[in-house]
Amino acid sequence: MRWRKTAVTLGLVGVLSVPAVGVSTAAPAAPQAAAAVSCRLLDFIGYYCGYHLSNTRADRGDSGAKVQEFQALLIFKGFSVGSTGVDGQFGPSTQSAVKRFQSSRGITADGIVGPTTWHYLRTPGL
């Protein structure tokens, strides 16, 4: 009798844990721009979001990890980089976000991410 109860319980667990065929239980993916970025504070670096450690100059048209890093830092500091979010492309939306950030910090709003802009992006409280 006891083994029969155990078998029935295991059978129900097995049936309930197998997803139904043709039924999607996952929610649609949220747009990347809505995703929160995760940045942490590192000694001698400042804020770091996991893409690029150095403070390499970046200008419109650039792409790659350095662009992803400052896009994430901009979002972390409250500046939208456009609907595509952290995509690694330094396009017009990212340039506009850089200029807004620079202007809000009282530094030259040229849209170029150079040493001063990196400093303000990476330093807590700035």
Buried (B, 14 or more C-beta within 10 A) or exposed (E): EEEEEEEEEEEEEEEEEEEEEEEEEEEEEEEEBEEEBEBEEEEEEBBBBEBBEEBBEBBBEBEBEBBBBBBBBBBBBEBBBBEBBBBBBBBEBBBBBBBBBBEEBEBEBBBBBBEBBBBBBBEEEE
